[in-house]
Amino acid sequence: MKINKTFEYTICALSFLSKVNEDEFVTAKKIAQKENLPVCYLSKILKNLTRAGILRSNRGKGYMLKKKLDSINLKELSDTVAQNGSSLFYDTVIYNGLKERVDKMLSEIKLSDILK
């Protein structure tokens, strides 16, 4: 299954944040440097994740996980960072209920399952 860069960056950032102390804020710049990601684009992703309640932010200090990894599913992440109603997992039109099946499958996969 092909994923796009936005989702890849999202997973990288959340993986990085899951490895720092629970009470430690990390700046977008530091995450971008450590994960080799574009800081401007990453900042937009992190703001979306904050609005969705996945991250907590503190101006000037950065971001930290607000939700535990085992309470975040891939469908939620996809919906949070997708743009214009597009999916991060499939670029073509999907017919005959396949999209619903894929969405159901994604909703059952927790972030903690893939970041072990």
Protein Blocks (a to p, Z undefined) as FASTA:
>chain_A
ZZdfklmmmmmmmmmmmmmcfklccdfklmmmmnopafklmmmmmmmmmmnomaccdehj
apcdfbdfklccfklmmmmmpghhiafkbcbdceehlmmmmmmmmmmpcfklmmZZ
